Amino acid sequence: MSQVSQPKRRMPVCQWSRRLTRLGHMRIARFVHQDEPKYGVVEGDVPQIEDGTWDTSGLSLAVLDQDPFFAPAQSTGERLKFDDVRLVSPILPRSKVIGVGRNFADHAAELGNEVPVSPLTFFKPNTSVIGPGDPIRLPAISEHVSYEAELAVIIGRVAKGVKAENAYDHVLGYTGGNDVTMRDIQKSDKQWSRAKGFDTSCPLGPWIETELDVDDLGIRSWVDGELKQDGNTADFIFDIPTLIEHLSETITLLPGDVILTGTPAGVGQIVSGNRVDIAIDGLGVLSNMAMDA
């Protein structure tokens, strides 16, 4: 007599939320090794970064048996050299990426804009997300594509109507981000969905740091080794708790959602063949080449 297989039980969102806020202090990476996607915990001291490059020879990965974000994960006992794997985006948002515009006064000024009186936000679709080493594809419709180095916040627990004082209870961790923008289309369209939401416009990585003091973090970017941006989260107009309170007042933030917190002054054009390196203190380097689409 044949047996009817039972459907797998899916973990409810509320349980995912509890799981995502219990990971403890980790540096979580997604990567591919021998054509197999895996998760791991990055081990070793983060090297100093001076010119957009870094020596990762001292880093390794403790391989996990499954996705640690949505199920209990344990070490397989396998260790891999960091340099022997291909990193991919540390998170694939199942719902949304939310960007914050003009959150640095110097960046607002360099583009001739006023400082906003409340957070200026927009959406990027999850199809815009790529990982370290993936190419930024420059759309043919644009004559001016720009990089924007940013600290990315990963939501770990459902957030709706959250007050600023409780905001960090809903944060899983942090990674580097690049809010790539078609600057000419941004100006001509007025709405920013095409300008900031095109495929490959949201590089994230290299890993998620689950515990980080974000009040005084350096944010730097280089293009082909030349320093372009050198800012600090201390200069945010609206800090992370304020952003989470503002957003969650009307929008439900789900586990895995990403908030890009804004870019400092120094943005500029990239063309095919340029390499963009982004370093945020404690988060390593996010590097991507620009290529024609």
TORMARTI-880459 format. One record per residue (C-alpha): residue in three letters; x, y, z. Coordinates in steps of 0.05 Angstrom, whole numbers, plus 5000, padded with zeros to 4 digits. Last residue first. Layout:
TORMARTI-880459
ALAXYZ...
end
This chain:
TORMARTI-880459
ALA549359164587ASP556059514583MET560659314640ALA562459614708MET566659174753ASN564659034824SER568259024891LEU565359014962VAL570959065013GLY571158845086LEU565458985134GLY568959235197ASP569459955173ILE565760035107ALA569659925043ILE567060004972ASP571159834911VAL568660024842ARG572459764781ASN571760144716GLY571759754650SER565160034624VAL564060734651ILE563061014721GLN560661714737GLY561262054804VAL559362064877GLY564062434924ALA559462644980PRO556762125029THR551661585012GLY545061385044THR542260855091LEU540760285043ILE535359885080VAL534859145064ASP529058665077GLY531257965098PRO526057905153LEU520158345136LEU518959095143THR511659275144ILE510759965115THR506760555144GLU510160735211SER515360205195LEU519060685149HIS519661265198GLU521260835258ILE526560455219LEU529661095192THR529861415261PRO533160805290ILE538360815233ASP540361545241PHE537362115201ILE542162665178PHE547762155179ASP554362495194ALA556661995247THR555861475192ASN562461715164GLY564861955096ASP570761855049GLN568561804977LYS572661804913LEU579361474929GLU582861264865GLY584260514860ASP580360404795VAL574360764826TRP574860794902SER569560834956ARG569660975030ILE564760945088GLY567861015157LEU563560795215ASP561961215277ASP554961055303VAL554560365271ASP557559945327LEU557059265295GLU554058595313THR550958135260GLU556158275206ILE553258045140TRP558257875086PRO561658165023GLY556958455007LEU551358784968PRO551159044896CYS544559404881SER544059664810THR544958984776ASP538159014741PHE535159724742GLY532059994805LYS535660654816ALA534161044753ARG528160624734SER524460714801TRP526861424815GLN520761844799LYS522962504767ASP524062124702SER528862644672LYS533262754733GLN533762024754ILE534761834682ASP540862284678ARG543662004744MET542861274726THR544261044797VAL548260494831ASP546360454905ASN552560064926GLY552059674990GLY556359405047THR553458955100TYR549859005166GLY546158575217LEU539758245238VAL536058885259HIS529158865291ASP531458955364TYR535559535337ALA529159935327ASN526659915399GLU528560635418ALA526460875349LYS519360635358VAL516860065315GLY509960125282LYS511159515240ALA517659115242VAL518058365228ARG524858125253GLY531758065221ILE532158695178ILE538858775142VAL541859475144ALA546259685086LEU551860205095GLU552760585030ALA557560734974GLU554061084915TYR556560944844SER554061344784VAL551461194714HIS551561774665GLU549761684592SER543761234605ILE539260864556ALA544660344542PRO544060064612LEU550759954648ARG551259244674ILE554659234742PRO558658594739ASP558658084796GLY565058074837PRO561458154903GLY554058024898ILE548058254858VAL541358554877SER537158944826THR532158364818ASN530358484891PRO526859124868LYS529559804892PHE524760234930PHE524960974950THR525861405012LEU526962135030PRO527362165106SER524262795136VAL526263525130PRO530463365069VAL537163735060GLU536664164999ASN539363934932GLY544764194886LEU547963514872GLU554063664914ALA549563964968ALA545463334979HIS551962944984ASP554863425036ALA548563405077PHE548662645082ASN541962275082ARG540362535013GLY536361924991VAL534661305032GLY533860654995ILE529060095011VAL530459394985LYS524458924983SER520858264995ARG524857624992PRO531358014998LEU537057574974ILE542357625028PRO549957535030SER550357694955VAL555057184924LEU562257014944ARG566356554901VAL570656084943ASP578055904948ASP580256594974PHE576356505038LYS579955855052LEU575055305069ARG573654945134GLU568954345139GLY566354155208THR559254165182SER557754745227GLN550554785250ALA544455155224PRO537555265255ALA532855495200PHE531056145166PHE537256575167PRO542256015178ASP541355715108GLN543955005114ASP549654555138LEU554455125153VAL561555175128ALA566755505173LEU569955995125SER577156255127LEU580756925128GLY588257025134SER589357045058THR584257605052ASP589258155038TRP585358775021THR584459274964GLY580559924964ASP586760344977GLU587960295052ILE584059705079GLN586659385142PRO585158645148VAL578858355181ASP581357855232GLY579657125222GLU573356715212VAL567656815163VAL561656385180GLY558955975122TYR553155875075LYS553455445012PRO551855444938GLU555254854900ASP559154954836GLN565654724869HIS564755254922VAL559455804916PHE558556314971ARG553856625021ALA557256955080ILE555357065153ARG559957445200MET557357235267HIS555657505336GLY549157175359LEU544256855311ARG538156965355THR534757545318LEU533657155253ARG530456565289ARG525356995325SER523357325259TRP523056655223GLN518356415277CYS513757015265VAL514156895190PRO511456185199MET516255605186ARG513755185129ARG511754465142LYS513753995088PRO507853665054GLN506352945076SER507852385028VAL501951925014GLN503951215029SER503150664978MET500050005000
end
